[in-house]
């Protein structure tokens, strides 16, 4: 059987803009070190830093950077705070506000996994 000829595309490639990425000076903490930090900060103060609601460990809160890493904040205990999570939680509200400042919108972000 003969090989079918391939048609040449009439579409021109799109020249896309390259998005700049933000690099932090250090890698973000993950795994057991992150879980140890979460437990340590929760034991020190098991309440939301914004509304004062008592939060459950481990799924009742998100660890949040006071000064975001993309703005030069450090990935340290001193720059972290506990924020309650959920559909009406302070973490979701702060994330949405940060997105507005950055010119992005993150609706439907599932929190508290």
C-alpha positions in Angstrom: 0.0 0.0 0.0 1.3 3.4 -0.9 2.1 6.0 1.7 -0.3 8.9 1.8 1.1 12.4 1.3 1.3 14.7 4.3 -0.3 18.1 3.9 1.7 21.1 4.7 0.1 23.2 7.5 -1.2 26.6 6.5 -1.2 27.8 10.0 1.5 30.2 11.2 3.2 29.6 14.6 2.1 31.9 17.3 4.8 34.0 18.9 3.9 33.6 22.6 5.2 35.8 25.4 7.5 34.1 27.9 6.3 34.4 31.4 9.0 35.3 33.9 9.4 32.9 36.8 10.2 33.9 40.3 13.1 32.0 41.8 13.6 32.0 45.5 17.1 31.8 46.9 16.3 28.5 48.6 14.2 25.5 47.9 10.8 25.5 49.8 10.5 23.1 52.7 8.6 19.9 52.0 7.9 16.5 53.6 8.6 15.7 57.2 10.4 19.0 57.8 7.3 20.9 56.6 5.0 18.7 58.8 7.3 19.3 61.8 7.0 23.1 61.2 3.2 22.9 60.9 3.0 20.9 64.2 5.5 23.2 66.0 3.6 26.4 65.0 0.2 24.9 65.8 1.4 23.8 69.3 2.6 27.3 69.9 -0.7 28.9 68.9 -3.6 26.7 67.6 -5.6 29.7 66.4 -6.0 31.5 63.1 -3.8 34.6 62.9 -6.5 36.7 61.2 -9.8 35.7 62.9 -8.7 34.0 66.1 -10.7 30.8 65.4 -9.3 27.7 67.0 -8.1 25.3 64.3 -7.8 21.5 64.2 -4.6 19.7 63.5 -3.7 18.8 60.8 -6.5 19.6 58.3 -8.0 22.7 59.9 -5.4 25.2 58.7 -2.9 26.2 56.1 0.6 27.5 56.8 0.9 30.9 55.2 3.8 33.2 54.5 3.3 36.7 56.0 5.6 38.2 53.4 5.1 36.0 50.2 8.1 34.2 48.9 7.7 35.9 45.5 8.1 39.3 47.3 11.3 38.2 48.9 9.9 36.7 52.1 11.9 34.0 53.8 10.8 30.4 54.2 11.2 30.5 58.0 9.0 30.0 61.1 9.1 33.7 61.8 7.6 34.4 58.4 4.8 31.8 58.7 1.4 32.1 60.3 -1.6 29.8 60.7 -4.7 30.7 58.8 -8.0 28.8 58.9 -9.0 27.0 55.7 -12.3 26.0 54.1 -14.8 27.8 51.8 -15.0 30.8 54.2 -11.5 30.5 55.7 -9.0 33.3 56.0 -6.4 31.5 53.9 -8.7 31.5 50.8 -9.6 35.1 51.4 -5.9 36.1 51.6 -5.0 34.0 48.6 -7.8 35.7 46.6 -6.5 39.2 47.8 -2.9 38.3 46.8 -4.2 37.2 43.4 -5.9 40.5 42.9 -2.6 42.3 43.7 -0.8 40.1 41.2 -3.5 40.6 38.6 -4.5 37.0 38.6 -7.7 35.4 39.9 -7.8 32.0 41.5 -11.4 30.9 41.9 -12.2 27.3 42.8 -8.9 26.6 44.5 -9.4 23.6 46.7 -7.9 24.2 50.1 -7.1 22.0 53.1 -6.1 18.8 51.5 
